[in-house]
């Protein structure tokens, strides 16, 4: 913990001329409590190209301190604002306004001012942006150019449809993450249709649409436009379930079509963390197309039913499922399955059978992520661990 300073000392330090203790410093990451934040001024450097700052609440004189930071040579800027102070947000926006064409990457957790938004969207070399846009609707007709070199964009969207005006000049986009996006079928279709019309469905490798609270059901129609995005390696379409109802209405057929169309997937998240309500469409057997077509898949989160399971599997198969063949390159690479609070039967051999079926589909599976440590899925995890332990080597 830093020293405790008197009010007079704070006043003197706040006007002290910053010292260049490390004049050749190029990268600075600063996270501290309120008593030591002011010392960031001592590490100013005319060669600074990377700046990563966490702003905590109740920092004395934080606005003039931020105003004194050098940003003209920055190539990477990251500000995580935990203060909740409007004056601090304005100071960060002023910092953004002082950046130059050298800036290639920016991440700011608080809302930017109108002027800062306009400045950011015009930076010719900016390739990565994670920013929040307040009052997005005002930009519908006033942006003359937007993100000409951007490759990755993460932002929050509260206004339906208007987000696409931010992307009107994008030609290099590879990754798009939108928070608070509505999951109504026609709006999602419009969003994906816009990307397809831009030709970005051929090059985008990551898509994420996240709704922060229970909204509309996740239906097969929502996924239909995605079948044209054959280059996707990471796909996330998530919306949390309500306390009383599962919001996922996906079916085995819908998942099979998606698996066949997106064979390059490495991560797939459909719906929020699986809830305790029985899934309505996808069965355990419905995961087979993923194991057949998505050989690169490593992480999976999808609402499926583990209640309807086969009962005719002989004991000798259940207890020695790995004795048949060693791992091969054509086996799906899935090693992590998010099950959350999915219901599962605890009677008889049920957990063992579920583990067996999962192991046959995904022989590399080793982690089953559950919500509660005492969940019945813990027994499934123990069986999976046993299967991996006794798998024959090549």
VOTI-136697 format. One record per residue: x negated, y negated, z negated of N, C-alpha, C in turn; residue in three letters. Coordinates in steps of 0.1 Angstrom, whole numbers, padded with zeros to 4 digits, always signed. Last residue first. Layout:
BEGIN
XYZXYZXYZAla/...
This chain:
BEGIN
+0007+0440+0284+0004+0444+0298-0008+0454+0299Unk/+0022+0454+0254+0013+0445+0262+0011+0450+0276Unk/+0056+0459+0243+0043+0464+0248+0035+0453+0255Unk/+0070+0444+0213+0069+0444+0228+0056+0450+0233Unk/+0072+0443+0186+0069+0456+0192+0070+0456+0207Unk/+0078+0416+0182+0066+0422+0175+0062+0435+0182Unk/+0101+0411+0195+0089+0405+0200+0077+0412+0194Unk/+0119+0425+0179+0118+0429+0193+0105+0423+0198Unk/+0117+0410+0155+0113+0424+0155+0110+0429+0170Unk/+0128+0386+0162+0114+0386+0158+0108+0401+0159Unk/+0154+0394+0167+0146+0389+0178+0131+0390+0175Unk/+0161+0400+0140+0161+0411+0150+0152+0407+0162Unk/+0160+0374+0130+0151+0385+0124+0150+0396+0134Unk/+0180+0361+0144+0166+0357+0146+0156+0368+0141Unk/+0202+0374+0134+0199+0375+0148+0184+0372+0151Unk/+0201+0364+0108+0199+0379+0111+0196+0381+0125Unk/+0207+0338+0113+0194+0341+0108+0191+0356+0109Unk/+0233+0336+0121+0223+0336+0132+0209+0339+0126Unk/+0248+0332+0098+0246+0346+0103+0236+0347+0114Unk/+0230+0307+0080+0239+0311+0090+0237+0325+0094Unk/+0213+0295+0062+0219+0307+0058+0230+0312+0068Unk/+0206+0271+0074+0195+0281+0072+0201+0295+0068Unk/+0226+0257+0099+0224+0261+0085+0214+0272+0084Unk/+0222+0254+0127+0224+0243+0119+0221+0246+0104Unk/+0195+0270+0145+0208+0270+0139+0209+0258+0130Unk/+0177+0281+0171+0178+0270+0163+0193+0269+0158Unk/+0156+0307+0176+0170+0304+0176+0173+0293+0166Unk/+0128+0316+0194+0133+0306+0184+0148+0304+0186Unk/+0122+0335+0213+0115+0336+0200+0121+0327+0189Unk/+0124+0350+0244+0131+0343+0234+0125+0346+0220Unk/+0115+0365+0265+0105+0357+0258+0112+0349+0246Unk/+0137+0378+0276+0127+0386+0268+0116+0378+0261Unk/+0167+0373+0281+0156+0363+0279+0145+0370+0270Unk/+0183+0395+0284+0184+0384+0293+0171+0375+0293Unk/+0175+0411+0262+0175+0417+0276+0176+0406+0286Unk/+0179+0394+0241+0166+0398+0244+0165+0404+0258Unk/+0207+0391+0241+0199+0380+0243+0185+0384+0248Unk/+0213+0418+0234+0218+0413+0247+0209+0400+0250Unk/+0201+0420+0208+0197+0429+0219+0201+0423+0233Unk/+0215+0400+0193+0201+0399+0195+0196+0408+0207Unk/+0241+0412+0194+0238+0399+0200+0223+0397+0203Unk/+0235+0436+0180+0239+0437+0194+0237+0423+0201Unk/+0229+0425+0155+0219+0433+0162+0222+0434+0177Unk/+0253+0414+0147+0241+0405+0149+0230+0412+0157Unk/+0270+0438+0148+0272+0427+0157+0260+0418+0158Unk/+0272+0462+0135+0260+0460+0142+0261+0447+0150Unk/+0294+0451+0109+0287+0462+0116+0274+0458+0122Unk/+0301+0416+0112+0306+0430+0109+0297+0440+0116Unk/+0298+0390+0118+0288+0396+0109+0291+0411+0105Unk/+0301+0371+0148+0306+0382+0139+0295+0387+0130Unk/+0298+0336+0149+0293+0350+0153+0298+0360+0143Unk/+0301+0303+0161+0307+0314+0154+0300+0328+0159Unk/+0275+0279+0161+0284+0288+0169+0289+0300+0161Unk/+0261+0257+0152+0271+0264+0143+0280+0274+0150Unk/+0233+0260+0170+0240+0252+0161+0248+0259+0151Unk/+0218+0272+0190+0231+0277+0187+0239+0269+0177Unk/+0194+0269+0213+0201+0261+0203+0215+0266+0201Unk/+0166+0287+0220+0180+0287+0222+0186+0279+0210Unk/+0135+0292+0235+0142+0284+0225+0157+0283+0229Unk/+0124+0304+0257+0119+0308+0243+0127+0301+0232Unk/+0127+0314+0290+0134+0308+0279+0128+0313+0265Unk/+0116+0323+0314+0107+0319+0303+0113+0313+0291Unk/+0127+0354+0329+0130+0340+0325+0121+0336+0313Unk/+0104+0373+0348+0113+0372+0336+0115+0357+0333Unk/+0085+0374+0367+0098+0372+0372+0109+0372+0360Unk/+0061+0380+0354+0063+0366+0358+0078+0364+0363Unk/+0070+0402+0326+0065+0400+0339+0068+0385+0344Unk/+0064+0421+0296+0068+0409+0303+0062+0408+0317Unk/+0069+0457+0300+0062+0445+0294+0067+0433+0302Unk/+0098+0478+0295+0088+0472+0304+0081+0460+0297Unk/+0108+0494+0272+0110+0498+0286+0099+0492+0295Unk/+0107+0487+0246+0098+0497+0250+0098+0500+0265Unk/+0124+0468+0236+0112+0463+0243+0103+0474+0248Unk/+0144+0480+0221+0148+0474+0234+0136+0469+0242Unk/+0150+0500+0200+0137+0499+0208+0140+0493+0221Unk/+0174+0497+0188+0162+0496+0179+0149+0497+0187Unk/+0192+0499+0209+0192+0488+0201+0179+0486+0193Unk/+0187+0525+0220+0184+0513+0228+0183+0500+0219Unk/+0196+0541+0199+0182+0542+0203+0178+0530+0212Unk/+0224+0535+0197+0214+0530+0187+0200+0530+0191Unk/+0240+0524+0228+0235+0534+0218+0224+0529+0209Unk/+0267+0502+0232+0252+0503+0233+0247+0514+0223Unk/+0293+0495+0233+0290+0509+0237+0275+0511+0239Unk/+0302+0470+0228+0302+0479+0217+0297+0493+0220Unk/+0295+0436+0238+0297+0450+0241+0295+0459+0229Unk/+0314+0409+0224+0302+0415+0226+0304+0430+0230Unk/+0327+0380+0216+0331+0391+0225+0318+0398+0230Unk/+0313+0361+0201+0323+0370+0194+0326+0382+0203Unk/+0298+0341+0211+0291+0353+0207+0300+0363+0199Unk/+0304+0319+0236+0311+0327+0226+0302+0339+0223Unk/+0287+0287+0239+0291+0300+0244+0297+0308+0233Unk/+0275+0257+0248+0285+0263+0239+0289+0276+0246Unk/+0239+0253+0250+0252+0254+0257+0262+0261+0247Unk/+0207+0247+0255+0218+0244+0245+0231+0243+0253Unk/+0174+0259+0259+0188+0259+0264+0197+0256+0252Unk/+0142+0258+0273+0151+0254+0262+0165+0253+0267Unk/+0130+0269+0296+0124+0271+0283+0133+0268+0271Unk/+0131+0281+0329+0139+0276+0318+0132+0279+0305Unk/+0121+0292+0352+0112+0283+0344+0119+0278+0332Unk/+0141+0307+0363+0130+0315+0357+0120+0306+0349Unk/+0170+0307+0369+0162+0297+0363+0150+0303+0356Unk/+0183+0331+0378+0179+0320+0388+0169+0310+0382Unk/+0187+0349+0357+0184+0354+0370+0178+0343+0379Unk/+0193+0335+0334+0181+0344+0334+0177+0348+0348Unk/+0216+0322+0344+0205+0314+0340+0192+0323+0340Unk/+0234+0344+0348+0228+0337+0359+0217+0328+0356Unk/+0239+0352+0320+0230+0360+0329+0225+0352+0341Unk/+0257+0339+0304+0243+0333+0305+0234+0341+0314Unk/+0280+0353+0303+0279+0342+0313+0266+0335+0313Unk/+0278+0371+0283+0274+0376+0296+0273+0364+0306Unk/+0289+0354+0263+0275+0358+0262+0270+0363+0276Unk/+0310+0330+0281+0307+0342+0272+0292+0345+0271Unk/+0326+0299+0283+0314+0307+0285+0312+0318+0275Unk/+0351+0289+0271+0349+0294+0285+0338+0303+0287Unk/+0355+0280+0246+0367+0284+0253+0364+0290+0266Unk/+0339+0287+0214+0338+0282+0228+0349+0288+0236Unk/+0353+0282+0182+0350+0292+0193+0349+0285+0206Unk/+0337+0257+0162+0349+0262+0169+0345+0272+0180Unk/+0313+0247+0152+0318+0259+0146+0331+0264+0152Unk/+0293+0236+0181+0300+0234+0168+0305+0248+0163Unk/+0261+0229+0194+0272+0237+0194+0279+0237+0180Unk/+0254+0195+0200+0249+0207+0193+0261+0216+0191Unk/+0272+0187+0230+0264+0184+0219+0259+0197+0212Unk/+0268+0197+0265+0276+0195+0253+0266+0191+0242Unk/+0239+0212+0276+0253+0209+0280+0262+0208+0268Unk/+0207+0210+0285+0215+0207+0274+0229+0203+0279Unk/+0178+0225+0296+0192+0224+0299+0200+0222+0286Unk/+0146+0225+0310+0154+0222+0298+0169+0220+0303Unk/+0138+0234+0335+0130+0237+0323+0138+0235+0310Unk/+0151+0242+0367+0153+0237+0353+0143+0243+0343Unk/+0149+0250+0393+0137+0245+0387+0139+0240+0373Unk/+0174+0258+0403+0165+0268+0399+0152+0263+0392Unk/+0202+0248+0406+0191+0241+0400+0181+0251+0394Unk/+0221+0264+0418+0218+0252+0425+0206+0245+0419Unk/+0225+0286+0400+0221+0288+0414+0216+0276+0421Unk/+0234+0272+0377+0221+0279+0377+0216+0282+0391Unk/+0258+0262+0387+0248+0253+0383+0234+0260+0383Unk/+0273+0285+0391+0270+0276+0402+0259+0267+0399Unk/+0273+0295+0364+0267+0303+0375+0263+0294+0387Unk/+0288+0276+0351+0274+0277+0347+0267+0285+0358Unk/+0313+0280+0364+0306+0267+0365+0291+0268+0362Unk/+0318+0307+0356+0316+0303+0370+0309+0290+0372Unk/+0322+0304+0328+0311+0312+0334+0308+0309+0348Unk/+0330+0269+0321+0333+0283+0323+0321+0291+0328Unk/+0335+0242+0298+0328+0248+0308+0331+0263+0309Unk/+0346+0226+0279+0355+0234+0286+0348+0241+0298Unk/+0337+0213+0248+0332+0220+0260+0342+0229+0266Unk/+0346+0204+0224+0349+0196+0236+0343+0202+0249Unk/+0363+0220+0198+0352+0221+0207+0355+0213+0220Unk/+0378+0204+0171+0380+0210+0184+0367+0209+0192Unk/+0375+0191+0147+0385+0201+0148+0386+0209+0161Unk/+0356+0171+0148+0356+0180+0137+0365+0192+0138Unk/+0346+0171+0183+0353+0165+0172+0353+0175+0161Unk/+0312+0173+0197+0325+0178+0195+0332+0171+0183Unk/+0293+0149+0216+0296+0157+0204+0310+0162+0203Unk/+0280+0154+0247+0290+0146+0240+0294+0155+0228Unk/+0256+0154+0274+0260+0157+0260+0271+0148+0255Unk/+0237+0167+0296+0250+0160+0296+0257+0163+0283Unk/+0206+0169+0309+0213+0168+0296+0226+0160+0298Unk/+0179+0185+0325+0193+0180+0326+0200+0181+0312Unk/+0150+0188+0341+0155+0185+0328+0169+0179+0330Unk/+0144+0192+0367+0138+0201+0358+0143+0199+0344Unk/+0159+0188+0399+0160+0186+0385+0152+0197+0377Unk/+0161+0191+0426+0148+0189+0420+0148+0188+0405Unk/+0188+0193+0434+0180+0205+0434+0166+0204+0428Unk/+0215+0180+0431+0202+0175+0425+0192+0187+0423Unk/+0239+0190+0438+0231+0185+0449+0217+0180+0444Unk/+0253+0196+0415+0248+0208+0423+0239+0203+0435Unk/+0264+0175+0403+0250+0178+0400+0244+0189+0409Unk/+0291+0174+0409+0281+0166+0418+0267+0169+0415Unk/+0301+0193+0389+0301+0196+0403+0291+0187+0411Unk/+0303+0186+0362+0290+0191+0367+0289+0193+0382Unk/+0329+0177+0359+0318+0168+0356+0304+0173+0362Unk/+0343+0200+0365+0343+0189+0374+0332+0179+0372Unk/+0341+0215+0341+0333+0219+0353+0333+0208+0364Unk/+0339+0191+0314+0346+0201+0322+0337+0205+0334Unk/+0340+0180+0282+0330+0183+0293+0336+0195+0301Unk/+0364+0156+0272+0360+0170+0274+0349+0171+0285Unk/+0355+0124+0258+0362+0133+0267+0356+0147+0268Unk/+0343+0121+0227+0350+0113+0237+0359+0123+0246Unk/+0326+0116+0197+0335+0124+0205+0343+0116+0215Unk/+0296+0095+0204+0307+0100+0196+0317+0108+0204Unk/+0277+0090+0223+0273+0090+0209+0284+0094+0200Unk/+0268+0106+0253+0279+0099+0246+0276+0101+0231Unk/+0243+0106+0277+0246+0109+0263+0257+0100+0258Unk/+0228+0120+0303+0239+0112+0300+0244+0116+0287Unk/+0199+0124+0321+0204+0126+0308+0216+0116+0306Unk/+0177+0140+0344+0189+0132+0342+0195+0135+0328Unk/+0147+0143+0362+0153+0143+0348+0166+0134+0348Unk/+0139+0141+0387+0136+0154+0381+0143+0154+0367Unk/+0149+0129+0419+0150+0128+0404+0148+0141+0398Unk/+0148+0135+0446+0135+0132+0439+0137+0131+0424Unk/+0173+0139+0457+0162+0147+0462+0149+0146+0454Unk/+0189+0120+0447+0192+0133+0442+0181+0143+0447Unk/+0185+0096+0458+0176+0099+0447+0179+0113+0442Unk/+0199+0085+0479+0189+0096+0482+0181+0100+0471Unk/+0219+0069+0473+0206+0063+0474+0195+0073+0478Unk/+0240+0087+0472+0240+0077+0483+0226+0070+0485Unk/+0233+0098+0447+0232+0106+0460+0232+0097+0472Unk/+0239+0078+0430+0225+0083+0431+0223+0091+0444Unk/+0267+0076+0434+0258+0064+0437+0244+0069+0439Unk/+0275+0101+0425+0277+0097+0439+0268+0086+0443Unk/+0270+0098+0398+0262+0108+0405+0263+0105+0420Unk/+0290+0078+0392+0276+0076+0389+0267+0085+0397Unk/+0314+0090+0401+0309+0077+0407+0294+0075+0405Unk/+0315+0112+0384+0314+0114+0398+0309+0102+0405Unk/+0319+0097+0360+0306+0105+0362+0304+0108+0377Unk/+0344+0087+0366+0332+0078+0363+0319+0085+0365Unk/+0360+0109+0368+0359+0100+0380+0347+0091+0378Unk/+0358+0122+0343+0354+0128+0355+0351+0118+0366Unk/+0344+0105+0315+0356+0107+0323+0351+0112+0337Unk/+0323+0100+0298+0323+0113+0304+0337+0116+0311Unk/+0304+0070+0296+0317+0077+0295+0317+0090+0303Unk/+0273+0067+0279+0280+0068+0292+0293+0075+0290Unk/+0256+0064+0257+0270+0058+0257+0277+0058+0270Unk/+0226+0062+0277+0233+0064+0264+0247+0057+0264Unk/+0208+0076+0302+0218+0067+0299+0226+0071+0286Unk/+0179+0081+0319+0186+0084+0307+0195+0073+0303Unk/+0162+0093+0347+0173+0084+0343+0179+0089+0330Unk/+0134+0096+0367+0140+0100+0354+0150+0089+0350Unk/+0125+0086+0391+0124+0100+0389+0131+0105+0376Unk/+0127+0061+0415+0132+0066+0403+0131+0081+0402Unk/+0120+0046+0437+0110+0055+0432+0115+0062+0419Unk/+0138+0028+0444+0134+0037+0454+0125+0049+0449Unk/+0161+0003+0434+0152+0014+0430+0150+0024+0442Unk/+0178-0017+0437+0166-0017+0446+0157-0006+0442Unk/+0199-0012+0420+0202-0014+0434+0190-0014+0443Unk/+0202-0007+0393+0194+0003+0401+0195+0000+0416Unk/+0218-0024+0381+0204-0024+0376+0195-0016+0386Unk/+0242-0016+0391+0236-0028+0397+0222-0030+0392Unk/+0250+0005+0376+0244+0008+0389+0238-0005+0395Unk/+0263-0004+0353+0249+0000+0352+0242+0002+0366Unk/+0290-0007+0358+0281-0018+0361+0266-0015+0361Unk/+0304+0017+0350+0301+0014+0364+0291+0003+0367Unk/+0316+0004+0319+0317+0014+0330+0313+0009+0343Unk/+0294-0006+0295+0304-0011+0305+0304-0001+0316Unk/+0274+0003+0280+0287+0001+0273+0298-0003+0283Unk/+0244+0020+0279+0254+0014+0288+0268+0014+0281Unk/+0210+0018+0273+0223+0020+0267+0233+0013+0276Unk/+0183+0035+0290+0190+0023+0285+0203+0027+0279Unk/+0154+0043+0307+0163+0047+0296+0170+0035+0290Unk/+0138+0053+0336+0146+0042+0330+0155+0049+0319Unk/+0109+0057+0356+0117+0062+0345+0125+0050+0339Unk/+0100+0042+0378+0101+0056+0379+0109+0062+0368Unk/+0102+0011+0395+0105+0019+0384+0106+0034+0387Unk/+0096-0009+0413+0086+0002+0412+0090+0012+0401Unk/+0117-0028+0412+0113-0022+0425+0104-0010+0424Unk/+0139-0038+0393+0130-0026+0391+0125-0020+0404Unk/+0159-0057+0413+0158-0049+0401+0149-0038+0402Unk/+0170-0088+0425+0161-0077+0427+0160-0070+0413Unk/+0191-0105+0418+0187-0104+0432+0177-0093+0435Unk/+0218-0104+0398+0205-0099+0400+0202-0098+0415Unk/+0245-0113+0398+0234-0123+0397+0220-0118+0399Unk/+0266-0096+0398+0264-0103+0410+0252-0112+0410Unk/+0263-0082+0373+0269-0075+0385+0266-0083+0398Unk/+0255-0092+0349+0245-0090+0360+0250-0084+0373Unk/+0276-0092+0331+0272-0105+0338+0262-0104+0349Unk/+0278-0067+0321+0287-0070+0331+0283-0083+0338Unk/+0261-0064+0299+0256-0059+0312+0265-0064+0323Unk/+0256-0073+0272+0265-0081+0282+0261-0077+0296Unk/+0223-0061+0268+0235-0066+0262+0243-0073+0273Unk/+0204-0033+0273+0209-0045+0280+0222-0049+0274Unk/+0174-0020+0261+0188-0022+0259+0193-0034+0266Unk/+0149+0002+0275+0154-0011+0270+0169-0010+0268Unk/+0123+0016+0287+0133+0020+0278+0138+0008+0271Unk/+0106+0021+0317+0113+0012+0309+0123+0019+0300Unk/+0079+0024+0339+0086+0030+0328+0093+0020+0319Unk/+0068+0007+0358+0072+0020+0362+0080+0028+0352Unk/+0062-0025+0371+0068-0018+0359+0073-0004+0364Unk/+0052-0041+0390+0045-0029+0387+0051-0021+0376Unk/+0069-0064+0392+0067-0055+0404+0060-0042+0401Unk/+0096-0074+0373+0082-0071+0372+0078-0060+0383Unk/+0123-0079+0372+0115-0084+0384+0101-0080+0384Unk/+0134-0070+0349+0138-0064+0361+0130-0068+0373Unk/+0122-0088+0330+0118-0074+0331+0122-0067+0344Unk/+0135-0112+0335+0121-0111+0337+0116-0097+0339Unk/+0161-0106+0329+0158-0110+0342+0143-0109+0345Unk/+0158-0100+0301+0163-0090+0311+0159-0094+0325Unk/+0149-0125+0292+0140-0114+0291+0144-0103+0301Unk/+0173-0140+0296+0161-0144+0303+0150-0132+0303Unk/+0190-0127+0278+0193-0128+0292+0181-0131+0300Unk/+0171-0107+0254+0179-0119+0258+0181-0119+0273Unk/+0176-0073+0244+0168-0084+0250+0177-0095+0254Unk/+0182-0055+0214+0187-0061+0226+0178-0072+0231Unk/+0156-0031+0204+0166-0041+0202+0171-0048+0215Unk/+0135-0014+0212+0147-0008+0207+0159-0018+0205Unk/+0116-0012+0241+0121-0021+0231+0134-0016+0226Unk/+0090-0004+0261+0100+0002+0253+0104-0007+0241Unk/+0074-0004+0292+0079-0012+0281+0090-0004+0274Unk/+0046-0004+0315+0055+0004+0307+0060-0005+0295Unk/+0031-0022+0329+0036-0010+0336+0046-0002+0328Unk/+0021-0055+0334+0029-0046+0326+0034-0034+0334Unk/+0009-0074+0351+0001-0062+0346+0009-0052+0339Unk/+0025-0095+0354+0027-0084+0364+0018-0072+0361Unk/+0030-0103+0319+0027-0106+0333+0029-0094+0342Unk/+0050-0116+0291+0042-0105+0298+0040-0109+0313Unk/+0066-0134+0280+0052-0138+0283+0044-0128+0289Unk/+0090-0122+0276+0089-0132+0287+0075-0136+0290Unk/+0084-0106+0254+0086-0100+0267+0085-0110+0279Unk/+0083-0126+0235+0071-0119+0238+0072-0112+0252Unk/+0110-0133+0235+0100-0143+0239+0087-0136+0242Unk/+0121-0109+0224+0124-0113+0238+0114-0123+0243Unk/+0110-0111+0199+0105-0100+0207+0109-0103+0222Unk/+0124-0133+0189+0110-0134+0190+0104-0123+0199Unk/+0150-0123+0190+0147-0134+0199+0132-0135+0200Unk/+0147-0103+0169+0151-0099+0183+0147-0110+0193Unk/+0143-0121+0148+0132-0111+0152+0135-0106+0166Unk/+0167-0133+0146+0155-0141+0149+0144-0132+0154Unk/+0184-0112+0139+0185-0118+0152+0173-0126+0156Unk/+0173-0082+0123+0173-0097+0122+0174-0103+0136Unk/+0169-0056+0120+0183-0060+0121+0184-0075+0120Unk/+0144-0043+0117+0147-0054+0109+0162-0057+0108Unk/+0132-0024+0133+0141-0019+0123+0146-0030+0114Unk/+0122-0021+0165+0127-0031+0156+0137-0025+0146Unk/+0095-0011+0181+0106-0005+0174+0110-0015+0163Unk/+0080-0018+0211+0085-0025+0199+0097-0017+0193Unk/+0054-0015+0233+0064-0008+0226+0067-0015+0213Unk/+0038-0018+0264+0043-0025+0252+0054-0017+0246Unk/+0010-0018+0285+0020-0010+0278+0025-0017+0266Unk/-0005-0038+0295+0000-0028+0305+0011-0020+0299Unk/-0013-0072+0287-0007-0059+0283-0003-0051+0296Unk/-0024-0096+0289-0031-0085+0296-0025-0072+0293Unk/-0006-0112+0275-0009-0115+0289-0016-0104+0296Unk/-0002-0111+0248+0005-0101+0257+0002-0102+0272Unk/-0011-0116+0215-0015-0117+0229-0008-0106+0238Unk/+0010-0130+0190+0004-0118+0196+0001-0120+0210Unk/+0024-0152+0179+0009-0153+0181+0003-0141+0188Unk/+0050-0144+0175+0047-0154+0186+0032-0155+0189Unk/+0047-0127+0153+0050-0121+0166+0047-0131+0178Unk/+0043-0148+0134+0033-0137+0136+0035-0131+0150Unk/+0067-0163+0135+0054-0169+0140+0043-0159+0142Unk/+0084-0141+0125+0086-0147+0138+0073-0154+0143Unk/+0076-0134+0099+0074-0124+0110+0075-0131+0124Unk/+0075-0145+0074+0069-0152+0085+0067-0143+0098Unk/+0078-0114+0056+0076-0129+0056+0070-0134+0069Unk/+0100-0089+0065+0086-0093+0066+0085-0108+0066Unk/+0125-0075+0062+0120-0084+0052+0105-0087+0053Unk/+0121-0043+0079+0129-0054+0073+0121-0063+0063Unk/+0095-0038+0104+0103-0033+0093+0111-0045+0087Unk/+0085-0030+0135+0089-0042+0127+0099-0037+0116Unk/+0058-0015+0150+0071-0013+0143+0073-0025+0134Unk/+0042-0016+0181+0045-0023+0168+0058-0019+0163Unk/+0017-0013+0203+0028-0005+0197+0030-0010+0183Unk/+0001-0021+0232+0006-0027+0220+0018-0019+0215Unk/-0026-0023+0254-0016-0014+0249-0012-0019+0235Unk/-0046-0041+0261-0037-0036+0272-0026-0027+0267Unk/-0066-0067+0251-0056-0058+0247-0047-0054+0258Unk/-0086-0085+0253-0086-0073+0263-0075-0063+0260Unk/-0086-0104+0234-0083-0108+0247-0082-0097+0258Unk/-0070-0094+0204-0081-0092+0213-0077-0096+0227Unk/-0063-0095+0169-0060-0099+0183-0073-0097+0192Unk/-0065-0087+0144-0069-0078+0154-0065-0082+0168Unk/-0053-0104+0126-0068-0103+0126-0073-0094+0137Unk/-0026-0101+0128-0032-0113+0135-0047-0112+0135Unk/-0020-0081+0111-0021-0078+0126-0027-0089+0133Unk/-0016-0090+0086-0030-0088+0090-0031-0083+0105Unk/+0011-0092+0081+0004-0104+0086-0010-0101+0091Unk/+0018-0068+0070+0021-0070+0085+0013-0082+0090Unk/+0016-0063+0044+0004-0062+0052+0006-0065+0066Unk/+0040-0064+0030+0028-0071+0024+0016-0071+0033Unk/+0059-0047+0042+0060-0062+0044+0048-0069+0039Unk/+0040-0020+0057+0050-0026+0049+0050-0041+0050Unk/+0034-0011+0092+0030-0013+0078+0042-0018+0070Unk/+0019-0002+0121+0031+0000+0113+0027-0002+0099Unk/+0006-0007+0152+0007-0013+0139+0020-0009+0133Unk/-0019-0001+0175-0007+0004+0170-0006+0000+0156Unk/-0037-0012+0203-0033-0015+0189-0020-0009+0186Unk/-0063-0011+0226-0051-0005+0221-0049-0007+0207Unk/-0087-0026+0229-0078-0024+0241-0064-0019+0237Unk/-0112-0047+0216-0101-0038+0213-0091-0038+0225Unk/-0133-0064+0217-0131-0055+0228-0120-0045+0227Unk/-0133-0078+0193-0130-0085+0205-0128-0077+0217Unk/-0123-0073+0164-0126-0063+0174-0124-0070+0187Unk/-0117-0097+0151-0126-0088+0144-0131-0077+0154Unk/-0109-0126+0158-0112-0115+0166-0122-0105+0160Unk/-0085-0142+0137-0099-0138+0140-0099-0126+0149Unk/-0062-0169+0139-0065-0155+0140-0079-0152+0143Unk/-0061-0194+0115-0065-0191+0129-0068-0177+0130Unk/-0034-0195+0092-0048-0192+0095-0050-0189+0110Unk/-0008-0197+0086-0013-0207+0095-0028-0205+0098Unk/-0003-0176+0069+0006-0177+0081+0001-0188+0090Unk/-0020-0179+0048-0023-0168+0058-0015-0170+0071Unk/-0007-0199+0033-0021-0201+0039-0024-0191+0050Unk/+0016-0186+0026+0017-0198+0034+0003-0201+0041Unk/+0006-0165+0011+0014-0162+0023+0014-0174+0032Unk/-0004-0180-0010-0013-0172-0002-0006-0169+0012Unk/+0019-0190-0021+0009-0199-0016+0000-0192-0006Unk/+0032-0167-0030+0038-0175-0020+0028-0184-0013Unk/+0007-0141-0034+0015-0151-0039+0021-0159-0028Unk/+0007-0106-0025+0002-0120-0024+0012-0130-0029Unk/-0004-0074-0031+0007-0083-0033+0002-0097-0033Unk/-0020-0053-0005-0020-0062-0017-0007-0070-0018Unk/-0005-0023+0007-0013-0035+0008-0012-0043-0004Unk/-0008+0012+0000+0000+0000+0000-0009-0012+0000Unk/
